[in-house]
Amino acid sequence: MTEPCDLTAVELRRLIGTRKLSPIELLESCLKRIDRVNPKLNAFVAMCEERAHAEARAAERAVMAGDAVGPLHGLPVGIKDLQETEGLRTVFGSPLMADNIPNKDERTVAAIRDAGAIIVGKTNTPEFGAGANTTNPVYGPTRNPFDPARICGGSSGGSAVALATSMVPICSGSDTGGSLRIPAAFCGVVGFRPSPGVVPSERRGLGWTPLSVLGPMGRDVADTALLMSAMAAYDARDPLSKPVDAASFATLKPVDLSSLRVAFSTDLGFAIIDHRIRDAFKHRAETLAPVFRSAQWRDPDMGRANDVFEALRAQNFLTAHLKRYEQHRDKLGPNIVANVEQGLKMTLADAASAHAEQTRVFRAFQDFFRDVDVLITPTVAVPPFPVEQLTIKEINGEPLRTYFHWLALTYAITNTGHPSISIPSGLDPTGTPLGLQIVGPHHGDKFVLEVAAALEAHLAGDPSIARPVPDLAQLS
């Protein structure tokens, strides 16, 4: 029998709006699922059940009274533990922040609340979001729901695991080098990286830098788009923000896949790819190619993608963590230390060169999208590795240049600023989910979501490449 928590966010919102499901009943279903599987997976790390119950009761009263309600009314949500939440422990995965309880919600969290969602708790993340492996000294590791011996990805790993196991129907996340897309891929859910500024942030230290964004996650594309409709906005505090029709994200138009010109790329012309992922992606591409108007194997010009991302990332880390490094180096993990020290070795000439190359690649990317409508790649270059490992040092025996070099497929797209999404497509040879990264044209956010929804529907027709679901019995 399907539990309420297993239904999609879109269906749950419809049932709540038509008074066929109580927000209280839904919350209880989600909390029961959390009690059942979270002890083994560690997706939720700080809970606010008392406030959630009070808000669920208020949500029910509003529906019964016929009040106007928001697009997320009564839906339980998990908030990534890099986002400040009023009265709820927010530690950023760091012992330095272990006692931090914010006195107000940051903008995006407030917007999610205003849309009617009920915050259940915080979802786990690496220390200050560094590294695509969700583990930290405060809460420990979050495990993959398909194989708890493996990592779940990161840095929005707690959110991805909570979704994969239906602890909640929607979750927030953020993405610099792939932090929405990678855990979505590893856990068989959807993670959408919007264009910079579409989901504004008042907390980015480098406001003019497009590297880091906030974004939505869901079990399917429609749920992800529904959350996007609450997160997108204009906010003058974010220099990259501009007016946006946020509500339009909740209604995706059908896309005829046979009208699309698609480019497939296994490695974007530069990334090191695990042979198992390369073979699995080749199979997916060959299976999907006949569906489109045209399909070609074509690598975009990514230029010196590694150099660009390393320099831009280092600027972010120096801005956010240099003072912590100088005062508390012994209390910082190896990822934070490595990023800060990498930045300290760079010169202004290195930064200028990176920005110039980023601009050149961006312009080349615009030429690429004159000939194709979407680019499809694997989301991650490797399968999930053992949870005891913080990172990996080689792929196919080839050494990696940094601890985050295995994120190349996602961070290369980050460099361009183009919207991208990861959707699940069956399992890889290790028995964990395989993600497809769909990249669209500049500022084509809604188009990317619409293409992803159409492709998701097509994949659902073949159980071997449809969204996989973890075995909850083995996780209980």
N, C-alpha and C positions, 0 to 999 in steps of 0.2 A: 504494500500500500504506500502510495506517495505521500510523504509528509509535506506540510506547507512550505518548509524551508527548502524543499527540492524544486519548487516551482520557479519559473523565471521572474525577474523583477517586474517585467512588463505585465505578466499575468497576475502577479500578486497585487500590483497597484490597481489593476482593473477590478479584482475581487474585493479589495478594500473599498474602492470607490462605489461599488454597487452593493455594499453592505453584506457581501457573501462571506467575508473573512474579517475577523476582528484583528486589529493591530496587536492586541494582547495575545491572541492565539498564535499569531505569527512569531512574535517575540519569544514566547515560550518554546515554540518549535525550534527556533534558532539556538536558544540557550541549551536546550536538551541536546542538540547536535554538537554544540561546543563541548559540553560536559562529556560527551561520548568519545570524541576523537581528538580533541585538542591536547589532552595529556600526552599523547604519543607524538604529536606533530609540532606543538608549540607555535601555533600561528598567532593566537591572541595572547598578549602579555600583560595588559592592564585592563581591567574590566570596570564598568560603571553600571552594574545591573540595577541598583536602586533607582538611579535617575532614569534609566531606560524604561523601567516598569512605569514610573510616573508619566513619562512622555507617551508611552503606549496607551495608557488610560486616557490621557488628554486627547490623543489622536482618535481614539474610539468615540469619545464624546463629540468631537468636532464633526466626524462623519455622520453620526446619528442625528446631530442638530442641523445637518444640511449646510454647514459652513463651507465657504470657499477653501479649498485645500490645494497644496502644492503638488508638483509632479512626482515627488518621492514620498508622499504622505504615508506614514506608517511603516516604511521600509527600514529594517535594521541595516546598519552599515558599519563596516570596519574602517578605521582611520589609521593610515600609516604613521608609525611612531617617529616620523620626522616632522609631523605637522602639529602645531600647538593647539591644544584642546583645553578649554576652560575647566579648571577643577579636576583634571584627569592627568595622572602622572605621564610625563612626556620626557623620555630620557635620551632619545637619539642614539640608543645603543651604547652610551658612554658612561662609565663610572663617574666622570666629572659632572654629569647631569642627573645622577641617580635620584636626587631629591627634588627635581624640578617639577613644579605643578603650576602651569600657566594660569594667569588670572583672567584670560580672555581667549576666545577662539581666533585663530588667524582667518583671513578673509575667506579662503576656500572652505574651511570647516564651517564657518558661519553661514556660508551660502548653502551648503548641504543641509544644515539644520533648518534654514529658512524655507527650503524646498519641502520640508516635512519629514526628512529622514530621522531615524532614531539611532544615535551612536551607541553601540554596544561595548566597544572597547578599542584598544590600540593594537595594531598588527606589527609583528616583529620586523626588524630591519638590521643591517650591519651597522657597525659603529659609524655614525654620521653619514650613513649611506654609502660608504666606500667599499667597493668590491661587490661583485654580483653573487655573493654567497651570504645568505642571511644567517649570520651568527654574530654574537657580541658577548663581552664579558659580563653584562648585567643579566641577560635572560638566556644565554646559550643559543644553540642552533635550532632553526626551523627545518623540518625534514620533508622530503618529497613524499606526497601522498600515494604515489605509485610504487615507491621503493624507499622506505624510511632510512635506508642505509646511504642514500644519496642526497645531494643538496637539492634545494628547491629553486635555486637562482635568487637573484636579488637586484636591486635592493628592496623592491616591493614584494619580497618573498612571503611574508606573513599574510599579506592581502591575497596573493595568488593561491596559497594553500587553503585559506578560509573559503575562498570561492569554489575551489575544486571539490571540496568536501561539503559544500552547501551549509557552512556555518552561518553565512549571511548571503544575501543575494547580490550585493554590490559593495565595492571597496574603493578607497582612494589610493593613489600612488604618485610617484614622481619618477623622472627619467632624466639622466644626464648621458650616460653611455649605453643605456639599454635597460634601465631599472624597472620600467613598466613592461617591456617586451620580453626580456629574458625569463623572468619568473613565470610570466604567462605561458611562454613556450614550454618550459620544463614541467608545468603543472596542468596543462591542457585547458587553459582558459584564454580570455582575450585581454590584451593590454594595448591601449591606444596612446601614442605619443602625439599630442596636438602640435600645430605650428606654434612657435614661441609667441607668447602674449595673448593667445586665444583664451587660455586659463590664466588670468593674471595673478601675480604674486607680489606682495608688498615686502617680502622678506629676502629676496635675492640680493646678495651683497654687491654683485656687479650687475646693475639693472639693465645695462645695454648689451649684455652678453646673452646670446640665444641658446647657450649650451643646456641649461637646466630648465625643465618644464614640469608642471603638475598635470596629472591626467587621470582618467577613469579606468576602472577594470570591472569586468563582468564575466559571467559564464558564457554569454553569447554576445554578438555584436549589438543587438537591439538593446540589451540591458546596459551595455557600455555606453551606448549613445544616449540612453535615458539619463544616466548619471552625468554625462557630458553636458546635457541641457541645463543642469543645475550649476555646474562648475564654470562654464564659459561666461564671460562678462567683459565689460569695459571697466577699468580701474585706472584713474589718472596717476596713481602711485607707481604703476609699472610702465616704464618708458616704452616698452614694446607693445603695450595694450592698445587696442583700437575698437571702435564700435563693432558689435557682433550680434547677429540674431541667434541668441542662445537657444530659445525655445524651438527653433527649427531642427535642432539635432535630434529631438525626440521623435520626429517623423521622417524616416528614411524612405527615399523614393526607390522603386524597383530599378535594377540595372540589368540589362540584357547582356550576359557575358559574351554572346556571339558578336557584339558590337565593339568589343575591346581589342586594342592592339597591346600585346603583353610582351615584355622582355623578361626572360629568366636569366638569372646569374647565380651561380653556385658560390662564388667567392669575391664578387665585386672586382675581380681582376687583381686582387692583392692579398686577400686574407688566407691564412692557413686553415684548412678545413679537415676535420677528422674524416677518414675514409668512409666510415659508417654513415655519417651525415651526408656526405657527398653522394653516396649510392642511393640512400633513401630519398634525398631531394630529387635526384635524377628520375627516379621512378615516379614521384609525384608530378613532376613537370611533364613527363611523357604522357601520363594519364590525363592531365588537365589540358594539354595543348590543343586537342581537337575542339574543345569547348569554345575557344576564343576566335575572333575574326582573324587574327594573326598571332603567331607566337614565335619568338626567335630567341636564341641564346645570344645574349649581348651584354658585355660588361661596360658600365659607365666609367667615365674618367674620374677616379677617386684621388688621383695625384698622390701627394705625400700625406695620406690620411692619418697614418700613425703619428707623424711629427706634428701635424696640426692639432689632433686631439690631445696629445700629451702636453703641448704648450698651453692650450686653452684650459684644459683641466687643471694644470698646475696653477694658473692664475686664480681660478676659483678656490683652490685649496689654500693658497697663500692668503687670499682675502678672508676666508672663513676661519683658518686654523693657525696662522703664523703665531699669534699671541699665545694660544694654547701650547703650541710646540715649544716656544721659548720658556714658558712658565711651568709646563707640566708634561714634558716629553716622556717621562717615565710612566705616565698614566695613559698614554695614547697607544693604540694598536699599531702593528707594522704597516698597515695600509695607509693610515693617515701620515705616519712618519715618512714613508716612501714618497708620497705625493708632495709633501711640503719640501723635502730635501731635493727632489727632482726640480721643483720650481726654483729653489735657491741657487741651483747651478746654472739656470738659464739666464740669458742676457736680454736686454731690450731688443737687440737685433733678432734673437730667436723668436720673441713674441711678434715682432713686426713681420718676420718672414712667414710665421704661421697664419697670421691674419690675412696677409696677401695671398697665400696659397688657398686658404679657405674661400676667399672671394673669387679666385680664378676657377676653382672647382664648382662653386655655386653657379657661375655663369655657364660653365660647360654642362652642368646638370639641366639648365633650362633648354639648351640645345637638344639634349637627350630626350626630354619630354615633348619635343615637337614631333617626334616620330613614334612615340609610344604613349599609352594612356597610364599604365601602371608598370612598376618593376616588382618582380617577386623573387625573393631569395629565401634561403633557410634563415631562421631567426638567430640561431646560435651555432657556432662552429663545432661544438662538441656535445656529447650527451652529458647528463648530470654526473659529476664525479663523486667519490666518497665524501660523506659529510664531515669526516675528520680533517680533510684537506681544506686549507684556507683558499688555495688557488691551484693552478696547474702550471708547470714550467715548460712543457713541450706538447706538441701535437704531431702525431705520426713520427715521433723521434726528432722533430725539428724544434730547436729551442725558441722560446718566446722572449721578446725583448723587455716586457714589463709584466707585472702580476695581473694586469687587466687586458693584455694583448688578445686573449681569447674572446673578447667582446667586439672584435673588429667589425663584424657584420652589422652591428647596431650602431657603434659609435661613428662609423663612416657616414651613416645616414644622419646622425646627429649633427655632424659638421655642416651638412647642407641646409639644415633648418626645415626640411620637407616633412610633412606629416607622414606617419607610418604606424602600422598596426600589426600585431602578431595574433594569428588565429590558429587553433589546433588542427592537425591533420593526422589522425591515427597515432601509431607508436613508432619509435625508432627501433633498431635492432636490440637495444638494451631493455626494451619493454617499458620505456618512459616516453612521454608525449613528444611528438615532433611539431615544431611551430613553423608556420610560413609567415614571413615578413612581407607585407604589402606596402609599397611606397608610392605615393601619388604626387601630383604636380604641386608647385609652390602655392601655399594657402588653399590647397584642395582638400581641406579637412573633412567636410561632409561627403565629398565624392569618395574619399578613401573608405569611410565608414560604409557607404552604400555599396561599393564594390566588394568589400569584405563580407557584408551581409549576403550578397548574391552568391559569392564563392562558398561561404559557409553553408548555405542552403544546398548547393550542389554537392558538397562533400558529404552532407548528411545522408545522401541517397546511397552511399556505399559504406557499409559498416567498417571496412578495413581502413578507410581514410577519414572517417567522421570523427567528431570530438570523442576522445576516450573518457571513461569515468572510472575513478579509483574504486577499489573494493573496500567498502566501509567495514565489512565484517572483519577483515584482517587488521583494521586500524583500531577497532574498539578495544 
